[in-house]
């Protein structure tokens, strides 16, 4: 690397001599501008760093090709990161050093024309100094952030793995007695149901169904297959219609308009009950979001078969906040005040188990879930 502003041999020697002569003056100005008193604990460190900077400038003037600038600025960048100095303060300190040396050079008896040349060379040095320092500072900071992110992700994965094991254990422990309780309730209902107790039994059965649904979600979350996980080829268009028909009373009750073109006949390979669960979760979420919307409430369903099967389910409910959008498929992330955050996580688990993908986009006017599946044989 060559100097942007060349000096002849005499000018170079004169400038080096000036730095030697004004060494103490530069440090004194440095301490004065930084408001460092004699008993300040950082005085010694600042004196050392100031001395390093002066020696670096001299080395640069002697040989612009020297690697010393790059080596020492890397060291300084590491020290500044370790001291938790922000990048703004780091840049400010470098520019402070630049301005102090400018000021001292202007105090010398060198002719104005020579001073201008010297200032330009010093400016070249500080440009190079700042480039290497900030490059290394940024690299070190990025490395720290990546390591922290990796550690957090590993901790998160470990916690989810443990949670999955615990969830599976509890789910299986609850499922058997729950099945027995449900059976006895149905037997009691058939023997004692009256017009007066009918509403009570309806509530009990509804809550039992809700408990069973949560258990199923926990089992999916733990990545454990159920007893009914028998894969086969089935019609995706048929089960979409079945889920829309199943939810029709809720759509009607919430004044929701469902829009879709005729569905093409599309086959996929997998577990029909699990794909129904995915559709039910997404459509239920749409109903719950739209129930808070004033005015028209719309759900749009589109099914296309190209290189893969593409299913899109959209609604004009509230926008998913941007800070949640990236992690919306993670367990326990929910836009609902009392939501468990399991529904969409379960959807992702199921879709990916079927070698598909699920993504979401959300704006102020529409939220859309995009599902893709391989074509069924």
C-alpha positions as CSV (number, residue, x, y, z in Angstrom):
1,X,0.0,0.0,0.0
2,X,1.3,3.4,-0.9
3,X,0.8,6.8,0.7
4,X,-2.1,8.7,-0.9
5,X,0.0,11.9,-0.4
6,X,3.7,11.3,-1.1
7,X,6.5,12.9,0.9
8,X,10.1,13.2,-0.2
9,X,12.9,11.9,2.1
10,X,13.5,15.3,3.8
11,X,9.8,15.9,4.4
12,X,9.5,12.4,5.8
13,X,12.4,12.8,8.2
14,X,11.2,16.2,9.3
15,X,7.7,14.9,10.1
16,X,9.1,12.0,12.0
17,X,11.3,14.4,14.0
18,X,8.3,16.5,14.8
19,X,6.4,13.5,16.3
20,X,9.5,12.7,18.4
21,X,9.8,16.3,19.5
22,X,6.1,16.8,20.3
23,X,5.5,13.4,21.8
24,X,4.8,14.7,25.3
25,X,2.8,17.6,24.0
26,X,0.5,15.3,22.1
27,X,-0.1,13.1,25.2
28,X,-0.6,16.2,27.3
29,X,-3.3,17.5,24.9
30,X,-4.8,14.1,24.8
31,X,-5.2,14.0,28.6
32,X,-6.5,17.6,28.6
33,X,-9.2,17.0,26.0
34,X,-10.3,13.8,27.6
35,X,-10.5,15.6,31.0
36,X,-8.2,13.1,32.7
37,X,-6.8,14.2,36.0
38,X,-3.5,12.9,37.6
39,X,-5.3,10.6,39.9
40,X,-7.7,9.2,37.3
41,X,-7.4,5.3,37.2
42,X,-7.5,5.3,33.4
43,X,-4.6,7.9,33.0
44,X,-1.9,5.3,32.7
45,X,-3.9,3.3,30.1
46,X,-4.6,6.4,28.0
47,X,-0.9,7.4,28.1
48,X,0.1,3.9,26.9
49,X,-2.5,3.9,24.1
50,X,-1.5,7.5,23.1
51,X,2.1,6.4,22.9
52,X,1.1,3.4,20.8
53,X,-0.7,5.6,18.4
54,X,2.2,8.0,18.0
55,X,4.6,5.1,17.3
56,X,2.2,3.7,14.8
57,X,2.0,7.0,12.9
58,X,5.8,7.1,12.8
59,X,6.0,3.5,11.6
60,X,3.5,4.3,8.9
61,X,5.4,7.4,7.7
62,X,8.6,5.4,7.6
63,X,7.0,2.5,5.7
64,X,3.4,2.7,4.5
65,X,3.6,-1.1,3.6
66,X,4.1,-2.1,7.3
67,X,1.8,-4.7,8.7
68,X,2.3,-3.1,12.2
69,X,-0.8,-0.9,11.8
70,X,-3.0,-3.8,11.0
71,X,-1.6,-6.0,13.7
72,X,-1.9,-3.4,16.5
73,X,-5.3,-2.1,15.5
74,X,-6.5,-5.6,15.7
75,X,-5.1,-5.9,19.2
76,X,-6.8,-2.5,20.2
77,X,-10.1,-3.6,18.7
78,X,-10.0,-6.8,20.8
79,X,-9.3,-4.7,23.9
80,X,-12.1,-2.3,23.2
81,X,-14.6,-5.2,22.7
82,X,-13.4,-6.8,26.0
83,X,-13.8,-3.4,27.7
84,X,-17.4,-3.3,26.4
85,X,-16.7,0.0,24.5
86,X,-19.5,0.7,22.0
87,X,-18.7,1.2,18.4
88,X,-19.8,4.9,18.6
89,X,-17.4,5.6,21.5
90,X,-14.6,3.6,19.6
91,X,-15.0,5.8,16.5
92,X,-15.2,8.9,18.6
93,X,-11.9,8.1,20.4
94,X,-10.1,7.5,17.1
95,X,-11.3,10.8,15.7
96,X,-10.4,12.5,18.9
97,X,-6.8,11.3,18.4
98,X,-6.9,12.6,14.8
99,X,-8.0,16.1,15.9
100,X,-5.4,16.3,18.7
101,X,-2.6,15.5,16.3
102,X,-4.0,18.0,13.8
103,X,-3.9,20.7,16.5
104,X,-0.4,19.9,17.7
105,X,1.0,19.9,14.1
106,X,-0.6,23.4,13.6
107,X,1.3,24.5,16.7
108,X,4.7,23.6,15.2
109,X,7.0,26.1,13.4
110,X,6.8,24.2,10.1
111,X,5.7,26.3,7.1
112,X,2.0,26.3,6.4
113,X,2.5,24.5,3.0
114,X,4.5,21.7,4.8
115,X,1.9,21.5,7.6
116,X,-0.8,20.9,5.0
117,X,1.2,18.0,3.6
118,X,1.8,16.6,7.0
119,X,-1.9,16.8,7.9
120,X,-2.9,15.0,4.7
121,X,-0.4,12.1,5.5
122,X,-1.7,11.9,9.1
123,X,-5.3,11.8,7.7
124,X,-4.2,8.9,5.4
125,X,-2.9,7.0,8.5
126,X,-6.1,7.5,10.5
127,X,-8.3,6.4,7.6
128,X,-6.3,3.2,7.4
129,X,-6.3,2.9,11.2
130,X,-10.0,3.2,11.4
131,X,-10.6,0.8,8.6
132,X,-8.6,-2.0,10.2
133,X,-9.8,-1.3,13.7
134,X,-13.5,-1.2,12.8
135,X,-13.2,-4.3,10.5
136,X,-11.7,-6.3,13.4
137,X,-14.1,-4.8,16.0
138,X,-17.1,-5.8,13.8
139,X,-15.7,-9.3,13.2
140,X,-15.1,-9.9,16.9
141,X,-18.6,-8.5,17.8
142,X,-20.2,-10.7,15.1
143,X,-18.4,-13.7,16.4
144,X,-19.6,-13.1,19.9
145,X,-23.2,-12.6,18.8
146,X,-23.0,-15.8,16.7
147,X,-21.6,-17.8,19.6
148,X,-24.3,-16.4,22.0
149,X,-27.0,-17.2,19.4
150,X,-25.7,-20.7,19.0
151,X,-25.6,-21.2,22.7
152,X,-29.2,-19.9,23.1
153,X,-30.4,-22.1,20.3
154,X,-28.7,-25.2,21.8
155,X,-30.2,-24.5,25.2
156,X,-33.6,-24.0,23.5
157,X,-33.3,-27.3,21.6
158,X,-32.3,-29.1,24.8
159,X,-35.2,-27.7,26.7
160,X,-37.6,-28.6,23.9
161,X,-36.2,-32.1,23.8
162,X,-36.7,-32.5,27.5
163,X,-40.2,-31.0,27.3
164,X,-41.1,-33.4,24.5
165,X,-40.1,-36.4,26.6
166,X,-42.0,-35.0,29.6
167,X,-45.0,-34.1,27.5
168,X,-45.1,-37.6,25.9
169,X,-44.9,-39.2,29.3
170,X,-47.7,-37.1,30.8
171,X,-49.8,-37.4,27.7
172,X,-49.8,-41.2,27.8
173,X,-50.4,-41.2,31.6
174,X,-53.4,-39.0,31.1
175,X,-54.9,-40.6,28.0
176,X,-55.8,-43.9,29.5
177,X,-57.7,-42.6,32.6
178,X,-59.3,-39.9,30.4
179,X,-60.6,-42.6,28.0
180,X,-62.1,-44.5,31.0
181,X,-63.7,-41.3,32.4
182,X,-65.2,-40.4,29.0
183,X,-66.6,-43.9,28.7
184,X,-68.3,-43.8,32.1
185,X,-69.6,-40.3,31.5
186,X,-71.2,-41.5,28.3
187,X,-72.7,-44.5,30.2
188,X,-74.1,-42.2,32.9
189,X,-75.4,-39.8,30.2
190,X,-77.3,-42.6,28.4
191,X,-79.0,-43.7,31.7
192,X,-79.7,-40.4,33.5
193,X,-79.8,-37.7,30.8
194,X,-82.7,-35.4,31.2
195,X,-83.7,-32.1,29.6
196,X,-82.3,-30.4,32.7
197,X,-78.9,-32.2,32.7
198,X,-78.5,-32.2,28.9
199,X,-76.6,-28.8,28.9
200,X,-74.3,-30.1,31.7
201,X,-73.4,-33.2,29.8
202,X,-72.8,-31.1,26.6
203,X,-70.3,-29.0,28.5
204,X,-68.6,-32.0,30.1
205,X,-68.3,-33.8,26.7
206,X,-67.0,-30.6,25.1
207,X,-64.3,-30.2,27.8
208,X,-63.3,-33.8,27.5
209,X,-62.9,-33.4,23.7
210,X,-60.7,-30.3,24.4
211,X,-58.5,-32.3,26.8
212,X,-58.1,-35.1,24.3
213,X,-57.2,-32.6,21.6
214,X,-54.5,-31.0,23.9
215,X,-53.1,-34.5,24.7
216,X,-52.9,-35.2,20.9
217,X,-51.0,-31.9,20.4
218,X,-48.5,-32.7,23.1
219,X,-47.9,-36.1,21.5
220,X,-47.3,-34.5,18.1
221,X,-45.0,-32.0,19.8
222,X,-42.9,-34.8,21.3
223,X,-42.5,-36.3,17.8
224,X,-44.0,-39.6,18.9
225,X,-46.2,-41.5,16.5
226,X,-49.7,-42.5,17.6
227,X,-51.2,-45.9,17.2
228,X,-53.2,-44.6,14.2
229,X,-50.3,-43.3,12.2
230,X,-50.9,-45.5,9.2
231,X,-49.8,-43.7,6.0
232,X,-51.8,-44.1,2.8
233,X,-52.7,-42.1,-0.3
234,X,-55.8,-40.0,0.1
235,X,-57.6,-37.1,-1.5
236,X,-56.5,-33.8,-0.1
237,X,-59.4,-31.9,-1.9
238,X,-61.8,-34.3,-0.1
239,X,-60.6,-33.6,3.4
240,X,-60.4,-29.9,2.8
241,X,-64.1,-30.0,1.9
242,X,-64.8,-32.1,5.0
243,X,-63.0,-29.6,7.3
244,X,-64.9,-26.7,5.7
245,X,-68.2,-28.5,6.1
246,X,-67.2,-29.5,9.7
247,X,-66.6,-25.8,10.6
248,X,-69.5,-24.5,8.6
249,X,-71.6,-23.9,11.8
250,X,-68.8,-21.8,13.3
251,X,-68.3,-19.8,10.0
252,X,-72.1,-19.2,10.0
253,X,-72.2,-18.2,13.7
254,X,-69.3,-15.7,13.3
255,X,-70.6,-14.3,9.9
256,X,-67.5,-15.5,8.1
257,X,-67.5,-15.8,4.3
258,X,-65.5,-18.7,2.9
259,X,-64.2,-18.2,-0.7
260,X,-62.7,-20.9,-2.9
261,X,-62.7,-22.0,-6.5
262,X,-63.5,-25.7,-7.3
263,X,-60.7,-27.8,-5.9
264,X,-58.8,-30.0,-8.3
265,X,-58.5,-33.7,-7.5
266,X,-55.2,-33.9,-5.6
267,X,-53.7,-37.0,-4.0
268,X,-51.1,-36.9,-1.2
269,X,-49.4,-39.6,0.8
270,X,-49.5,-39.5,4.6
271,X,-51.7,-39.8,7.6
272,X,-55.2,-38.4,6.8
273,X,-56.1,-37.7,10.4
274,X,-52.9,-35.7,10.9
275,X,-53.5,-33.5,7.9
276,X,-57.0,-32.9,9.1
277,X,-55.5,-31.7,12.4
278,X,-53.4,-29.2,10.5
279,X,-56.3,-27.9,8.5
280,X,-58.5,-27.7,11.6
281,X,-55.8,-25.8,13.6
282,X,-55.3,-23.2,10.8
283,X,-59.0,-22.7,10.1
284,X,-59.8,-22.5,13.8
285,X,-57.1,-19.8,14.2
286,X,-58.7,-17.9,11.3
287,X,-62.1,-18.1,13.0
288,X,-60.8,-16.9,16.3
289,X,-58.9,-14.0,14.6
290,X,-61.9,-13.0,12.5
291,X,-64.2,-13.0,15.5
292,X,-62.5,-9.7,16.6
293,X,-62.8,-8.1,13.2
294,X,-65.4,-5.4,12.5
295,X,-66.9,-5.5,9.0
296,X,-66.5,-8.2,6.4
297,X,-64.8,-11.4,7.6
298,X,-63.3,-13.6,4.9
299,X,-61.4,-16.9,4.6
300,X,-59.8,-17.8,1.3
301,X,-58.8,-21.3,0.4
302,X,-56.8,-22.2,-2.7
303,X,-55.5,-25.6,-3.9
304,X,-53.1,-25.9,-6.8
305,X,-51.2,-28.9,-8.2
306,X,-48.0,-28.1,-10.1
307,X,-44.6,-29.6,-9.4
308,X,-45.9,-30.0,-5.9
309,X,-49.3,-29.7,-4.2
310,X,-49.8,-26.1,-2.9
311,X,-52.5,-25.2,-0.4
312,X,-53.1,-21.6,0.7
313,X,-55.4,-20.6,3.5
314,X,-55.8,-16.8,4.1
315,X,-57.9,-14.5,6.3
316,X,-58.4,-10.8,6.7
317,X,-57.9,-10.9,10.5
318,X,-55.4,-8.9,12.5
319,X,-51.8,-8.8,11.4
320,X,-49.4,-11.1,13.2
321,X,-46.9,-8.8,15.0
322,X,-43.6,-8.6,13.2
323,X,-41.6,-9.6,16.3
324,X,-43.6,-12.9,16.5
325,X,-43.8,-13.7,12.8
326,X,-40.3,-15.3,12.6
327,X,-41.0,-17.7,15.6
328,X,-44.7,-18.2,15.1
329,X,-44.2,-22.0,14.5
330,X,-42.1,-22.4,17.7
331,X,-43.8,-24.0,20.7
332,X,-45.5,-21.6,23.2
333,X,-45.4,-18.7,20.8
334,X,-49.0,-17.4,20.5
335,X,-50.8,-14.2,19.5
336,X,-53.7,-15.2,21.8
337,X,-53.8,-14.0,25.3
338,X,-54.6,-17.4,26.7
339,X,-53.2,-19.5,23.9
340,X,-50.9,-22.5,24.5
341,X,-48.8,-21.8,21.4
342,X,-48.9,-25.5,20.5
343,X,-51.3,-25.4,17.5
344,X,-49.0,-24.0,14.8
345,X,-46.0,-25.9,16.2
346,X,-48.0,-29.1,15.8
347,X,-48.9,-28.1,12.3
348,X,-45.2,-27.6,11.4
349,X,-44.3,-30.9,12.9
350,X,-46.9,-32.8,11.0
351,X,-46.3,-31.0,7.6
352,X,-42.5,-31.6,7.8
353,X,-43.1,-35.2,8.8
354,X,-45.0,-35.4,5.5
355,X,-42.0,-34.0,3.7
356,X,-43.8,-30.7,3.1
357,X,-43.3,-27.1,4.1
358,X,-45.4,-24.5,5.9
359,X,-44.8,-20.7,5.8
360,X,-46.8,-17.6,6.8
361,X,-47.0,-14.0,5.6
362,X,-48.9,-11.4,7.3
363,X,-49.8,-7.8,6.5
364,X,-52.4,-5.3,7.7
365,X,-54.9,-6.6,5.1
366,X,-54.3,-10.4,5.1
367,X,-52.6,-13.3,6.8
368,X,-51.8,-16.3,4.6
369,X,-50.5,-19.8,5.4
370,X,-48.7,-21.6,2.5
371,X,-48.5,-25.4,2.7
372,X,-46.8,-27.6,0.1
373,X,-46.8,-31.4,-0.1
374,X,-45.1,-33.8,-2.5
375,X,-47.6,-35.3,-5.0
376,X,-49.1,-38.6,-4.0
377,X,-48.6,-41.6,-6.2
